[in-house]
Amino acid sequence: MQIKKGVRANGMKPEILLAIMVADKLWSDNGQSLVITSITDGTHSAKSRHYIGLAVDFRTRYFDESTKKAVFDELKADLGSEYVVVWHSTHIHCQFNGAS
């Protein structure tokens, strides 16, 4: 696992650590090292869960589209309905929303 320079994790909640652990295994199973590109840092929408330690972004630019889709689908399935997993062009965003 790697953390992009400048990424801050101060205030990160345990639910995001779980998401990171699950993602780390998925990336490894697909021949890549997980790269975290944002936790509580960066500029996001005003109501972003990054600002309260409940979101994380994972780099995906090294995956081909079919592998990215498979990793995305498996991450969503493994984390379950309490998490929202969003596909972006350069990363996968994951946030904890709690019981739905």
N, C-alpha and C positions, 0 to 999 in steps of 0.2 A: 504494500500500500504506500502511496505517496500523497503528500499534501502540497498543493501548489503554493509557492511562495506568497506570503501575504494573507493567507487564509487564517481567519480567527475562529476559535472554537469557544471563546469565553461565553458562558451562559448556555452552552449546548445541553440539551436535556437527554436523559438516558434512552428515550425512545429513538433518538437519532443515532446513538451509538449502536443500537440493535440494527437499524437500517444499514449502517456502515458495515457491520460484521456480515450481514447477509449479502450485501453487494460485493464485498471483498471476495467472498467465496465464489460468487457467480463470475466475476471478472477473471479470477484465477482459473476457474474451470474452462473458461473460454480463451485462455492463453494470454491474458493481459493483466498488468498490475493496475489496481484501482487507483485512480487519481481523483482526489477531492478538490473541487474548484471553488466551493463556497460553503460556508456554514453560517456564521453570524456576521460576516463581513459583506462588503459589496453594496451595490445599489439595486434595489428590488422595488416592486410595487409597494404602495403605502401600507397595505395590510399584509405584507409578506410575513410568513411564519419564520423566515430566516432571522428576523429581528428579535424574535423571542426564543431562539434556540431550538425550533421545531422543524427545521428544513435543512436539506443538504443537496448539493449538486455534484454529480459524478460525470467526469469526462467520458465521451464516447467516440471521439473523432477517429480513433484507430480501428473501430469495428466497421465491417462492411454492413450494408443495410439489413441483410437477413440475420446476421449475428446480433446486431443492435436490437432488432425486433424480438428475437428469441430471449435475449437478456432482459429487455423491458418487460415482456410478458411474464417471465419467470419471477422477476423481482416483484411485480404486482401480486402474483399468486402467493409467493412466499410471505410477503408482508401482510397481506389480508386487507380487509375493508377499513381498518383504522388508519391506513396510510393512503395518501394520494400520490400517484407516480405519474409524472408528466414527461412526454417525449418532446425535447427541443432539438434543434438542428445540431448543436455541438455538445449537448449534455442531457442527462436524465435528472430531472428535479424530483425529489422525494420529500414529502412532508407528513408529519403526524397530525391527524385531526381528531383522534380519539374515537370512541365508540360512535357508530352511525346508526 
